[in-house]
Amino acid sequence: QVQLVESGGGLVQPGGSLRLSCAASGSLFSMYVMGWYRQQPGKQRELVASIISRGVTTYADSVKGRFTISRDNAKNTVYLEMNSLKPEDTAVYYCNAYIFGHDCWGQGTQVTVSS
């Protein structure tokens, strides 16, 4: 079982920036497909961004050009750089690791965008 620990959430004003981090356990991190998801109250969890081992990335249309996902395989860590934040980005953000058909989730970190 892969353990994932997120950090970096908080309160930020519209137009501001935050960087989320997710530290993963295990010696096979470089093989994991890593993703960030978010869930707003009353809504389903949605994919924000993902990155495979070679560094190829995908993004939800709503965050393209504003968010950047990256990974450091030497540190077993994936990041989500969030810029130009909007109130509609407010959600609990979850880190996800997918490997060998299994999904693992972090505990989530709250991001609130408000003035």
C-alpha positions as CSV (number, residue, x, y, z in Angstrom):
1,Q,0.0,0.0,0.0
2,V,1.4,3.4,-1.1
3,Q,1.2,6.1,1.6
4,L,0.6,9.6,0.3
5,V,0.9,12.8,2.3
6,E,-0.2,16.1,0.9
7,S,0.8,19.6,2.1
8,G,0.6,23.2,1.0
9,G,-3.1,24.0,1.1
10,G,-4.5,27.1,2.7
11,L,-6.3,30.3,2.2
12,V,-5.3,32.6,-0.7
13,Q,-6.8,35.6,-2.4
14,P,-8.1,35.5,-5.9
15,G,-5.2,35.9,-8.4
16,G,-2.8,34.4,-5.9
17,S,-0.6,31.2,-6.0
18,L,-0.1,28.1,-4.0
19,R,2.1,25.0,-4.4
20,L,0.8,21.6,-3.2
21,S,3.2,18.8,-2.5
22,C,2.6,15.1,-2.2
23,A,5.2,12.8,-0.7
24,A,4.8,9.1,-1.6
25,S,6.2,6.0,0.0
26,G,7.6,3.0,-1.8
27,S,10.6,2.3,-4.0
28,L,8.6,2.2,-7.3
29,F,7.6,5.9,-7.3
30,S,9.1,6.5,-10.7
31,M,6.6,4.0,-12.1
32,Y,3.5,5.5,-10.5
33,V,1.1,7.6,-12.6
34,M,0.6,10.5,-10.3
35,G,-2.4,12.8,-10.2
36,W,-4.1,15.6,-8.4
37,Y,-7.9,15.6,-8.0
38,R,-10.2,18.0,-6.3
39,Q,-13.7,17.8,-4.8
40,Q,-16.0,20.7,-4.2
41,P,-18.9,20.4,-1.8
42,G,-21.8,18.5,-3.3
43,K,-19.8,17.6,-6.4
44,Q,-17.9,14.6,-7.7
45,R,-14.2,14.3,-7.4
46,E,-12.6,15.5,-10.6
47,L,-9.2,15.1,-12.2
48,V,-7.1,18.3,-12.2
49,A,-3.8,17.1,-13.6
50,S,-1.8,14.0,-14.0
51,I,1.8,13.1,-14.9
52,I,3.4,9.8,-15.9
53,S,6.9,8.6,-15.3
54,R,8.3,10.1,-18.4
55,G,6.9,13.5,-17.4
56,V,4.0,13.6,-19.9
57,T,1.2,15.7,-18.4
58,T,-2.5,16.2,-18.8
59,Y,-4.7,18.9,-17.4
60,A,-8.4,19.7,-17.0
61,D,-9.5,22.4,-19.3
62,S,-10.4,24.6,-16.4
63,V,-6.8,24.8,-15.1
64,K,-4.8,24.8,-18.4
65,G,-2.4,27.6,-18.4
66,R,-2.7,28.3,-14.7
67,F,-1.7,25.0,-13.0
68,T,1.5,23.0,-13.5
69,I,2.1,19.4,-12.3
70,S,5.6,18.2,-11.9
71,R,7.4,15.3,-10.1
72,D,10.8,14.7,-8.5
73,N,11.4,11.0,-8.7
74,A,14.5,11.3,-6.5
75,K,12.3,12.8,-3.7
76,N,9.3,10.6,-4.3
77,T,7.3,13.8,-4.6
78,V,4.7,15.3,-6.9
79,Y,3.8,19.0,-7.0
80,L,1.0,21.1,-8.2
81,E,1.8,24.7,-8.8
82,M,-1.4,26.8,-8.9
83,N,-1.3,30.3,-10.2
84,S,-4.0,32.9,-11.0
85,L,-6.3,31.1,-8.5
86,K,-10.0,31.7,-8.8
87,P,-12.8,31.3,-6.2
88,E,-14.0,28.3,-8.2
89,D,-10.7,26.6,-7.5
90,T,-11.8,26.2,-3.9
91,A,-11.9,22.5,-3.0
92,V,-10.2,19.7,-1.2
93,Y,-7.3,18.6,-3.3
94,Y,-6.3,14.9,-3.3
95,C,-3.1,13.3,-4.4
96,N,-3.5,10.0,-6.3
97,A,-1.0,7.3,-7.2
98,Y,-2.0,4.6,-9.8
99,I,0.2,1.6,-10.3
100,F,-0.5,-2.0,-11.4
101,G,-4.3,-1.4,-11.4
102,H,-4.5,0.0,-7.9
103,D,-5.5,3.5,-6.9
104,C,-4.1,5.1,-3.7
105,W,-5.2,8.4,-2.2
106,G,-3.9,10.9,0.2
107,Q,-6.0,12.5,3.0
108,G,-6.6,15.7,1.1
109,T,-5.7,19.3,1.7
110,Q,-8.1,22.2,1.6
111,V,-7.5,25.1,-0.8
112,T,-9.7,28.1,-0.3
113,V,-9.6,31.1,-2.7
114,S,-11.4,34.1,-1.2
115,S,-10.9,37.7,-0.5
